[in-house]
Each structure stands twice: as C-alpha cells, then as structure tokens.
C-alpha cells in the first residue's frame, strides 16, 4: 500500500470514519422497522447492516493504524490489508447465505404485513448515502490505488444494489399490500440480494487469491 505525504490519507481516513459513524444508526433503525412488520426483506437487511458495521469498524481502525505509524513493514501492511479484504468478502458471503436461508425457510409461510414505510424510508435514505460514499471511494481509488479503500468501493457498490432490491421489495409491500404477488416479491427481493452478495463475495475472494499468487511468484 502506498502512503502519501498527508492530505490524501487524511481525507480517506475521514471518509472511512464518516461512513462508520453514519452506519451506526442503521442496525438500530432497521431493527425497529423489523418489529413493525414481518417482512423477510427487512429482517435480512437488518442482519446485513449489522455485519457491515463490524467490517467498517475494522477497515477504519486498520487504515488508521497503517497510515498513522511509521516504520510498518510491507509484510505487515499486506497482512492487515488482506485481513480487511477477506473480512469484506466474508461479510458479503455470510450476509448472502443468511438472506437466502431466511427467504427459503419462510417463503411458504410468511405473508408480509404491518407497516413497512419506516423500513422503506430507511432504505431510500441508505441508497442515497451509499451512492455518495461509493462515488467518494471510487474517486480515491482512481487517483491512488489503496487495497483497503478499494475494498470499501466494492462493498458500497454491493450495498447500492442491495438497497435498490430492498426499496423495490418494500415498495411493493407498502403500496400493494393486499395483492397476492406481494409475498413473492418480498421473498424474491431477498433472494436476488442473496445471489448478488454471494457473487460479490466470490469475486472478492478470487481477486485476493490472484494478488496472493502474484506475490508468491515474485
């Protein structure tokens, strides 16, 4: 990981901290929304946001330590960068499996009911915030590549896709509550998100394996 002379890394660290702080409210707000309805999409979204919060904290603390200390060996940097990247891939994969399992187990027995408007509002706001952070991280990577920042770019791209699926699913539940297709849309939304998260996880793992292979060859 290349370390610049100050301003660049300071902006990156502040962006990581901002994304962490803004993510603190998401599990709580989504958890309240889950209690107000029986939407499988909202339950899966709550689990996803909680796990993402943990990996955001790890990313911020590792980036802060690596850029704030002098004399850190390249081997140590690569080790911690690999831990962060694998953590991101792990969160994507585990979240995808949980969402798929919940959707599969409850697809035959759950009919969405209750008020999903709070969850829909949270998902729309989350989509806008995540899009801003994705553009921010993409801008950082385009100017100077950094493995931890690039992992955040990939994570936020996945978050955007997830939020779009959640908004579509909850929007259908909110405005077509009595329609028979609503339950299927809710479950289908979770399954679509699960498939994308699993694909994103596999892609991130392949990229990390490719980097490791290149280091071994050197």
Secondary structure, DSSP 8 states (H G I E B T S, - for coil): ----SSHHHHHHHHHHHHHHHHHHHHHHHHHHHHHTB--HHHHHHHHHHHHHHHHHHHHHHHHHHHHH-SS--HHHHHHHHHHHHHHHHHHHHHHHHHHHHHHHHHTTT----B--HHHHHHHHHHHHHHHHHHHHHHHHHHHS--HHHHHHHHHHHHHHHHHHHHHHHHHHHHHSTTSTHHHHHHHHHHHHHHHHHHHHHHHHHHHHHHHHHHHHH-
